[in-house]
Amino acid sequence: MQKTLTALIATLMVVMFSGPAFGSGCPGEMAKIDQRLAAGPMLDAEVLDEVVSLRTEGEAMHQQGQHDAAMAALKEALAILEEANGHHHH
């Protein structure tokens, strides 16, 4: 699990810094998710998987021009991260 997470964070860092400066909209939401994940939040594996899959789905929809659907997926991922940060599992 740790190896997978490290690889994921490395990938996210490349994604985060390879694009233009992120402002608002889909890229801005993706950047927020990436920053939260890069901070190494205490998440259950299932929660982490769900956030990552929503983030991936959101990016794919964004690239297809489906921005409303992308924003919905990205906002859901952020909401899960916010909730998880409020309820740490030790």
Backbone as XML, in Angstrom:
<?xml version="1.0"?>
<chain id="A" units="angstrom">
  <residue number="1" name="MET">
    <atom name="N" x="0.833" y="-1.200" z="0.000"/>
    <atom name="CA" x="0.000" y="0.000" z="0.000"/>
    <atom name="C" x="0.874" y="1.260" z="0.000"/>
  </residue>
  <residue number="2" name="GLN">
    <atom name="N" x="1.868" y="1.299" z="0.850"/>
    <atom name="CA" x="2.717" y="2.490" z="0.951"/>
    <atom name="C" x="3.418" y="2.777" z="-0.371"/>
  </residue>
  <residue number="3" name="LYS">
    <atom name="N" x="3.877" y="1.714" z="-1.033"/>
    <atom name="CA" x="4.570" y="1.876" z="-2.307"/>
    <atom name="C" x="3.623" y="2.470" z="-3.345"/>
  </residue>
  <residue number="4" name="THR">
    <atom name="N" x="2.391" y="1.995" z="-3.359"/>
    <atom name="CA" x="1.389" y="2.492" z="-4.293"/>
    <atom name="C" x="1.108" y="3.965" z="-4.031"/>
  </residue>
  <residue number="5" name="LEU">
    <atom name="N" x="0.965" y="4.326" z="-2.767"/>
    <atom name="CA" x="0.672" y="5.705" z="-2.407"/>
    <atom name="C" x="1.824" y="6.621" z="-2.818"/>
  </residue>
  <residue number="6" name="THR">
    <atom name="N" x="3.043" y="6.183" z="-2.596"/>
    <atom name="CA" x="4.211" y="6.979" z="-2.972"/>
    <atom name="C" x="4.241" y="7.194" z="-4.487"/>
  </residue>
  <residue number="7" name="ALA">
    <atom name="N" x="3.963" y="6.154" z="-5.236"/>
    <atom name="CA" x="3.931" y="6.258" z="-6.698"/>
    <atom name="C" x="2.816" y="7.203" z="-7.126"/>
  </residue>
  <residue number="8" name="LEU">
    <atom name="N" x="1.679" y="7.105" z="-6.466"/>
    <atom name="CA" x="0.544" y="7.961" z="-6.776"/>
    <atom name="C" x="0.908" y="9.428" z="-6.528"/>
  </residue>
  <residue number="9" name="ILE">
    <atom name="N" x="1.499" y="9.704" z="-5.398"/>
    <atom name="CA" x="1.874" y="11.076" z="-5.062"/>
    <atom name="C" x="2.907" y="11.599" z="-6.058"/>
  </residue>
  <residue number="10" name="ALA">
    <atom name="N" x="3.865" y="10.777" z="-6.437"/>
    <atom name="CA" x="4.862" y="11.184" z="-7.424"/>
    <atom name="C" x="4.176" y="11.535" z="-8.737"/>
  </residue>
  <residue number="11" name="THR">
    <atom name="N" x="3.228" y="10.736" z="-9.145"/>
    <atom name="CA" x="2.485" y="10.985" z="-10.378"/>
    <atom name="C" x="1.695" y="12.281" z="-10.272"/>
  </residue>
  <residue number="12" name="LEU">
    <atom name="N" x="1.032" y="12.475" z="-9.131"/>
    <atom name="CA" x="0.250" y="13.687" z="-8.942"/>
    <atom name="C" x="1.129" y="14.926" z="-8.972"/>
  </residue>
  <residue number="13" name="MET">
    <atom name="N" x="2.317" y="14.832" z="-8.403"/>
    <atom name="CA" x="3.221" y="15.975" z="-8.396"/>
    <atom name="C" x="3.602" y="16.346" z="-9.828"/>
  </residue>
  <residue number="14" name="VAL">
    <atom name="N" x="3.853" y="15.350" z="-10.662"/>
    <atom name="CA" x="4.192" y="15.609" z="-12.056"/>
    <atom name="C" x="3.007" y="16.279" z="-12.753"/>
  </residue>
  <residue number="15" name="VAL">
    <atom name="N" x="1.819" y="15.761" z="-12.509"/>
    <atom name="CA" x="0.613" y="16.321" z="-13.111"/>
    <atom name="C" x="0.411" y="17.763" z="-12.633"/>
  </residue>
  <residue number="16" name="MET">
    <atom name="N" x="0.613" y="17.986" z="-11.354"/>
    <atom name="CA" x="0.380" y="19.302" z="-10.769"/>
    <atom name="C" x="1.277" y="20.369" z="-11.385"/>
  </residue>
  <residue number="17" name="PHE">
    <atom name="N" x="2.537" y="20.034" z="-11.606"/>
    <atom name="CA" x="3.483" y="21.050" z="-12.022"/>
    <atom name="C" x="3.759" y="21.067" z="-13.524"/>
  </residue>
  <residue number="18" name="SER">
    <atom name="N" x="3.115" y="20.183" z="-14.277"/>
    <atom name="CA" x="3.401" y="20.131" z="-15.703"/>
    <atom name="C" x="2.459" y="21.018" z="-16.507"/>
  </residue>
  <residue number="19" name="GLY">
    <atom name="N" x="1.317" y="21.367" z="-15.935"/>
    <atom name="CA" x="0.341" y="22.157" z="-16.668"/>
    <atom name="C" x="0.545" y="23.642" z="-16.450"/>
  </residue>
  <residue number="20" name="PRO">
    <atom name="N" x="-0.309" y="24.443" z="-17.065"/>
    <atom name="CA" x="-0.235" y="25.885" z="-16.839"/>
    <atom name="C" x="-0.666" y="26.197" z="-15.403"/>
  </residue>
  <residue number="21" name="ALA">
    <atom name="N" x="-0.478" y="27.425" z="-14.977"/>
    <atom name="CA" x="-0.876" y="27.806" z="-13.614"/>
    <atom name="C" x="-2.373" y="27.551" z="-13.466"/>
  </residue>
  <residue number="22" name="PHE">
    <atom name="N" x="-2.740" y="26.822" z="-12.443"/>
    <atom name="CA" x="-4.141" y="26.497" z="-12.245"/>
    <atom name="C" x="-4.860" y="27.630" z="-11.535"/>
  </residue>
  <residue number="23" name="GLY">
    <atom name="N" x="-5.988" y="28.024" z="-12.086"/>
    <atom name="CA" x="-6.772" y="29.069" z="-11.455"/>
    <atom name="C" x="-8.040" y="28.473" z="-10.899"/>
  </residue>
  <residue number="24" name="SER">
    <atom name="N" x="-9.100" y="28.609" z="-11.661"/>
    <atom name="CA" x="-10.382" y="28.108" z="-11.194"/>
    <atom name="C" x="-10.876" y="27.033" z="-12.147"/>
  </residue>
  <residue number="25" name="GLY">
    <atom name="N" x="-12.085" y="26.600" z="-11.927"/>
    <atom name="CA" x="-12.656" y="25.576" z="-12.788"/>
    <atom name="C" x="-12.053" y="24.209" z="-12.494"/>
  </residue>
  <residue number="26" name="CYS">
    <atom name="N" x="-12.166" y="23.317" z="-13.459"/>
    <atom name="CA" x="-11.732" y="21.935" z="-13.272"/>
    <atom name="C" x="-10.260" y="21.824" z="-12.849"/>
  </residue>
  <residue number="27" name="PRO">
    <atom name="N" x="-9.330" y="22.486" z="-13.564"/>
    <atom name="CA" x="-7.918" y="22.358" z="-13.163"/>
    <atom name="C" x="-7.674" y="22.853" z="-11.743"/>
  </residue>
  <residue number="28" name="GLY">
    <atom name="N" x="-8.379" y="23.907" z="-11.345"/>
    <atom name="CA" x="-8.232" y="24.422" z="-9.986"/>
    <atom name="C" x="-8.689" y="23.401" z="-8.949"/>
  </residue>
  <residue number="29" name="GLU">
    <atom name="N" x="-9.807" y="22.736" z="-9.235"/>
    <atom name="CA" x="-10.322" y="21.707" z="-8.326"/>
    <atom name="C" x="-9.365" y="20.516" z="-8.275"/>
  </residue>
  <residue number="30" name="MET">
    <atom name="N" x="-8.832" y="20.123" z="-9.446"/>
    <atom name="CA" x="-7.879" y="19.008" z="-9.484"/>
    <atom name="C" x="-6.640" y="19.351" z="-8.665"/>
  </residue>
  <residue number="31" name="ALA">
    <atom name="N" x="-6.193" y="20.587" z="-8.775"/>
    <atom name="CA" x="-5.006" y="21.012" z="-8.025"/>
    <atom name="C" x="-5.270" y="20.951" z="-6.519"/>
  </residue>
  <residue number="32" name="LYS">
    <atom name="N" x="-6.480" y="21.356" z="-6.103"/>
    <atom name="CA" x="-6.823" y="21.294" z="-4.667"/>
    <atom name="C" x="-6.776" y="19.854" z="-4.164"/>
  </residue>
  <residue number="33" name="ILE">
    <atom name="N" x="-7.335" y="18.945" z="-4.948"/>
    <atom name="CA" x="-7.336" y="17.528" z="-4.570"/>
    <atom name="C" x="-5.898" y="17.022" z="-4.498"/>
  </residue>
  <residue number="34" name="ASP">
    <atom name="N" x="-5.105" y="17.358" z="-5.514"/>
    <atom name="CA" x="-3.713" y="16.912" z="-5.555"/>
    <atom name="C" x="-2.938" y="17.418" z="-4.341"/>
  </residue>
  <residue number="35" name="GLN">
    <atom name="N" x="-3.154" y="18.683" z="-3.993"/>
    <atom name="CA" x="-2.447" y="19.254" z="-2.842"/>
    <atom name="C" x="-2.830" y="18.541" z="-1.557"/>
  </residue>
  <residue number="36" name="ARG">
    <atom name="N" x="-4.122" y="18.241" z="-1.397"/>
    <atom name="CA" x="-4.572" y="17.552" z="-0.182"/>
    <atom name="C" x="-3.987" y="16.139" z="-0.121"/>
  </residue>
  <residue number="37" name="LEU">
    <atom name="N" x="-3.977" y="15.451" z="-1.273"/>
    <atom name="CA" x="-3.421" y="14.098" z="-1.305"/>
    <atom name="C" x="-1.910" y="14.130" z="-1.059"/>
  </residue>
  <residue number="38" name="ALA">
    <atom name="N" x="-1.233" y="15.130" z="-1.606"/>
    <atom name="CA" x="0.209" y="15.246" z="-1.447"/>
    <atom name="C" x="0.580" y="15.522" z="0.008"/>
  </residue>
  <residue number="39" name="ALA">
    <atom name="N" x="-0.355" y="16.095" z="0.762"/>
    <atom name="CA" x="-0.104" y="16.384" z="2.176"/>
    <atom name="C" x="-0.137" y="15.107" z="3.021"/>
  </residue>
  <residue number="40" name="GLY">
    <atom name="N" x="-0.517" y="13.996" z="2.398"/>
    <atom name="CA" x="-0.528" y="12.709" z="3.095"/>
    <atom name="C" x="-1.593" y="12.610" z="4.168"/>
  </residue>
  <residue number="41" name="PRO">
    <atom name="N" x="-2.849" y="12.853" z="3.799"/>
    <atom name="CA" x="-3.929" y="12.774" z="4.789"/>
    <atom name="C" x="-4.085" y="11.350" z="5.325"/>
  </residue>
  <residue number="42" name="MET">
    <atom name="N" x="-4.579" y="11.245" z="6.531"/>
    <atom name="CA" x="-4.828" y="9.939" z="7.143"/>
    <atom name="C" x="-6.154" y="9.418" z="6.601"/>
  </residue>
  <residue number="43" name="LEU">
    <atom name="N" x="-6.077" y="8.629" z="5.547"/>
    <atom name="CA" x="-7.295" y="8.115" z="4.930"/>
    <atom name="C" x="-7.286" y="6.595" z="4.912"/>
  </residue>
  <residue number="44" name="ASP">
    <atom name="N" x="-8.476" y="6.026" z="5.033"/>
    <atom name="CA" x="-8.607" y="4.582" z="4.840"/>
    <atom name="C" x="-8.329" y="4.301" z="3.367"/>
  </residue>
  <residue number="45" name="ALA">
    <atom name="N" x="-7.846" y="3.113" z="3.074"/>
    <atom name="CA" x="-7.527" y="2.743" z="1.694"/>
    <atom name="C" x="-8.744" y="2.895" z="0.784"/>
  </residue>
  <residue number="46" name="GLU">
    <atom name="N" x="-9.937" y="2.518" z="1.292"/>
    <atom name="CA" x="-11.150" y="2.606" z="0.474"/>
    <atom name="C" x="-11.460" y="4.061" z="0.146"/>
  </residue>
  <residue number="47" name="VAL">
    <atom name="N" x="-11.292" y="4.945" z="1.140"/>
    <atom name="CA" x="-11.568" y="6.367" z="0.939"/>
    <atom name="C" x="-10.584" y="6.944" z="-0.067"/>
  </residue>
  <residue number="48" name="LEU">
    <atom name="N" x="-9.314" y="6.600" z="0.087"/>
    <atom name="CA" x="-8.280" y="7.070" z="-0.827"/>
    <atom name="C" x="-8.587" y="6.619" z="-2.257"/>
  </residue>
  <residue number="49" name="ASP">
    <atom name="N" x="-8.955" y="5.353" z="-2.407"/>
    <atom name="CA" x="-9.291" y="4.821" z="-3.734"/>
    <atom name="C" x="-10.452" y="5.592" z="-4.353"/>
  </residue>
  <residue number="50" name="GLU">
    <atom name="N" x="-11.455" y="5.898" z="-3.528"/>
    <atom name="CA" x="-12.635" y="6.599" z="-4.032"/>
    <atom name="C" x="-12.264" y="8.009" z="-4.487"/>
  </residue>
  <residue number="51" name="VAL">
    <atom name="N" x="-11.464" y="8.704" z="-3.685"/>
    <atom name="CA" x="-11.033" y="10.061" z="-4.032"/>
    <atom name="C" x="-10.227" y="10.043" z="-5.331"/>
  </residue>
  <residue number="52" name="VAL">
    <atom name="N" x="-9.281" y="9.108" z="-5.426"/>
    <atom name="CA" x="-8.431" y="9.027" z="-6.616"/>
    <atom name="C" x="-9.262" y="8.690" z="-7.852"/>
  </residue>
  <residue number="53" name="SER">
    <atom name="N" x="-10.218" y="7.777" z="-7.711"/>
    <atom name="CA" x="-11.021" y="7.415" z="-8.885"/>
    <atom name="C" x="-11.913" y="8.584" z="-9.308"/>
  </residue>
  <residue number="54" name="LEU">
    <atom name="N" x="-12.467" y="9.330" z="-8.363"/>
    <atom name="CA" x="-13.268" y="10.506" z="-8.703"/>
    <atom name="C" x="-12.398" y="11.576" z="-9.362"/>
  </residue>
  <residue number="55" name="ARG">
    <atom name="N" x="-11.200" y="11.735" z="-8.852"/>
    <atom name="CA" x="-10.257" y="12.724" z="-9.402"/>
    <atom name="C" x="-9.906" y="12.353" z="-10.849"/>
  </residue>
  <residue number="56" name="THR">
    <atom name="N" x="-9.636" y="11.066" z="-11.083"/>
    <atom name="CA" x="-9.298" y="10.578" z="-12.419"/>
    <atom name="C" x="-10.482" y="10.754" z="-13.366"/>
  </residue>
  <residue number="57" name="GLU">
    <atom name="N" x="-11.660" y="10.394" z="-12.862"/>
    <atom name="CA" x="-12.894" y="10.511" z="-13.649"/>
    <atom name="C" x="-13.142" y="11.985" z="-14.007"/>
  </residue>
  <residue number="58" name="GLY">
    <atom name="N" x="-12.952" y="12.858" z="-13.027"/>
    <atom name="CA" x="-13.149" y="14.286" z="-13.259"/>
    <atom name="C" x="-12.205" y="14.824" z="-14.314"/>
  </residue>
  <residue number="59" name="GLU">
    <atom name="N" x="-10.958" y="14.400" z="-14.254"/>
    <atom name="CA" x="-9.977" y="14.864" z="-15.238"/>
    <atom name="C" x="-10.336" y="14.366" z="-16.634"/>
  </residue>
  <residue number="60" name="ALA">
    <atom name="N" x="-10.752" y="13.117" z="-16.735"/>
    <atom name="CA" x="-11.130" y="12.541" z="-18.026"/>
    <atom name="C" x="-12.322" y="13.301" z="-18.615"/>
  </residue>
  <residue number="61" name="MET">
    <atom name="N" x="-13.320" y="13.592" z="-17.784"/>
    <atom name="CA" x="-14.494" y="14.318" z="-18.272"/>
    <atom name="C" x="-14.106" y="15.740" z="-18.676"/>
  </residue>
  <residue number="62" name="HIS">
    <atom name="N" x="-13.220" y="16.355" z="-17.916"/>
    <atom name="CA" x="-12.734" y="17.696" z="-18.238"/>
    <atom name="C" x="-12.086" y="17.701" z="-19.630"/>
  </residue>
  <residue number="63" name="GLN">
    <atom name="N" x="-11.257" y="16.688" z="-19.892"/>
    <atom name="CA" x="-10.569" y="16.605" z="-21.183"/>
    <atom name="C" x="-11.540" y="16.354" z="-22.339"/>
  </residue>
  <residue number="64" name="GLN">
    <atom name="N" x="-12.696" y="15.764" z="-22.016"/>
    <atom name="CA" x="-13.714" y="15.508" z="-23.052"/>
    <atom name="C" x="-14.667" y="16.691" z="-23.197"/>
  </residue>
  <residue number="65" name="GLY">
    <atom name="N" x="-14.423" y="17.754" z="-22.418"/>
    <atom name="CA" x="-15.261" y="18.941" z="-22.514"/>
    <atom name="C" x="-16.528" y="18.876" z="-21.681"/>
  </residue>
  <residue number="66" name="GLN">
    <atom name="N" x="-16.656" y="17.853" z="-20.837"/>
    <atom name="CA" x="-17.844" y="17.705" z="-19.985"/>
    <atom name="C" x="-17.558" y="18.360" z="-18.629"/>
  </residue>
  <residue number="67" name="HIS">
    <atom name="N" x="-17.495" y="19.690" z="-18.625"/>
    <atom name="CA" x="-17.013" y="20.401" z="-17.447"/>
    <atom name="C" x="-17.964" y="20.336" z="-16.249"/>
  </residue>
  <residue number="68" name="ASP">
    <atom name="N" x="-19.271" y="20.351" z="-16.497"/>
    <atom name="CA" x="-20.209" y="20.266" z="-15.374"/>
    <atom name="C" x="-20.074" y="18.926" z="-14.663"/>
  </residue>
  <residue number="69" name="ALA">
    <atom name="N" x="-20.002" y="17.854" z="-15.444"/>
    <atom name="CA" x="-19.850" y="16.518" z="-14.860"/>
    <atom name="C" x="-18.499" y="16.396" z="-14.164"/>
  </residue>
  <residue number="70" name="ALA">
    <atom name="N" x="-17.476" y="16.981" z="-14.777"/>
    <atom name="CA" x="-16.138" y="16.940" z="-14.184"/>
    <atom name="C" x="-16.143" y="17.653" z="-12.835"/>
  </residue>
  <residue number="71" name="MET">
    <atom name="N" x="-16.743" y="18.837" z="-12.788"/>
    <atom name="CA" x="-16.790" y="19.601" z="-11.537"/>
    <atom name="C" x="-17.552" y="18.833" z="-10.462"/>
  </residue>
  <residue number="72" name="ALA">
    <atom name="N" x="-18.614" y="18.152" z="-10.853"/>
    <atom name="CA" x="-19.390" y="17.380" z="-9.879"/>
    <atom name="C" x="-18.521" y="16.283" z="-9.263"/>
  </residue>
  <residue number="73" name="ALA">
    <atom name="N" x="-17.785" y="15.560" z="-10.098"/>
    <atom name="CA" x="-16.919" y="14.484" z="-9.603"/>
    <atom name="C" x="-15.800" y="15.049" z="-8.728"/>
  </residue>
  <residue number="74" name="LEU">
    <atom name="N" x="-15.200" y="16.156" z="-9.166"/>
    <atom name="CA" x="-14.089" y="16.757" z="-8.422"/>
    <atom name="C" x="-14.565" y="17.324" z="-7.088"/>
  </residue>
  <residue number="75" name="LYS">
    <atom name="N" x="-15.739" y="17.946" z="-7.090"/>
    <atom name="CA" x="-16.278" y="18.489" z="-5.831"/>
    <atom name="C" x="-16.619" y="17.357" z="-4.864"/>
  </residue>
  <residue number="76" name="GLU">
    <atom name="N" x="-17.103" y="16.239" z="-5.395"/>
    <atom name="CA" x="-17.395" y="15.082" z="-4.544"/>
    <atom name="C" x="-16.103" y="14.555" z="-3.913"/>
  </residue>
  <residue number="77" name="ALA">
    <atom name="N" x="-15.041" y="14.484" z="-4.713"/>
    <atom name="CA" x="-13.747" y="14.033" z="-4.194"/>
    <atom name="C" x="-13.263" y="14.971" z="-3.087"/>
  </residue>
  <residue number="78" name="LEU">
    <atom name="N" x="-13.396" y="16.278" z="-3.308"/>
    <atom name="CA" x="-12.984" y="17.256" z="-2.289"/>
    <atom name="C" x="-13.824" y="17.117" z="-1.029"/>
  </residue>
  <residue number="79" name="ALA">
    <atom name="N" x="-15.128" y="16.896" z="-1.197"/>
    <atom name="CA" x="-16.019" y="16.741" z="-0.045"/>
    <atom name="C" x="-15.607" y="15.522" z="0.784"/>
  </residue>
  <residue number="80" name="ILE">
    <atom name="N" x="-15.242" y="14.438" z="0.113"/>
    <atom name="CA" x="-14.798" y="13.228" z="0.823"/>
    <atom name="C" x="-13.516" y="13.530" z="1.592"/>
  </residue>
  <residue number="81" name="LEU">
    <atom name="N" x="-12.591" y="14.258" z="0.956"/>
    <atom name="CA" x="-11.343" y="14.622" z="1.633"/>
    <atom name="C" x="-11.612" y="15.499" z="2.844"/>
  </residue>
  <residue number="82" name="GLU">
    <atom name="N" x="-12.508" y="16.477" z="2.691"/>
    <atom name="CA" x="-12.844" y="17.377" z="3.801"/>
    <atom name="C" x="-13.424" y="16.581" z="4.968"/>
  </residue>
  <residue number="83" name="GLU">
    <atom name="N" x="-14.352" y="15.698" z="4.642"/>
    <atom name="CA" x="-15.007" y="14.890" z="5.676"/>
    <atom name="C" x="-13.996" y="13.972" z="6.352"/>
  </residue>
  <residue number="84" name="ALA">
    <atom name="N" x="-13.125" y="13.355" z="5.553"/>
    <atom name="CA" x="-12.121" y="12.440" z="6.100"/>
    <atom name="C" x="-11.149" y="13.183" z="7.013"/>
  </residue>
  <residue number="85" name="ASN">
    <atom name="N" x="-10.801" y="14.413" z="6.646"/>
    <atom name="CA" x="-9.890" y="15.205" z="7.462"/>
    <atom name="C" x="-10.535" y="15.590" z="8.785"/>
  </residue>
  <residue number="86" name="GLY">
    <atom name="N" x="-11.858" y="15.688" z="8.790"/>
    <atom name="CA" x="-12.562" y="16.014" z="10.024"/>
    <atom name="C" x="-12.693" y="14.818" z="10.943"/>
  </residue>
  <residue number="87" name="HIS">
    <atom name="N" x="-12.581" y="13.627" z="10.391"/>
    <atom name="CA" x="-12.751" y="12.391" z="11.173"/>
    <atom name="C" x="-11.553" y="11.488" z="10.961"/>
  </residue>
  <residue number="88" name="HIS">
    <atom name="N" x="-10.453" y="11.761" z="11.639"/>
    <atom name="CA" x="-9.244" y="10.940" z="11.484"/>
    <atom name="C" x="-9.477" y="9.542" z="12.038"/>
  </residue>
  <residue number="89" name="HIS">
    <atom name="N" x="-8.999" y="8.558" z="11.296"/>
    <atom name="CA" x="-9.064" y="7.160" z="11.757"/>
    <atom name="C" x="-7.663" y="6.745" z="12.163"/>
  </residue>
  <residue number="90" name="HIS">
    <atom name="N" x="-7.504" y="6.386" z="13.420"/>
    <atom name="CA" x="-6.180" y="5.965" z="13.888"/>
    <atom name="C" x="-6.153" y="4.481" z="14.137"/>
  </residue>
</chain>
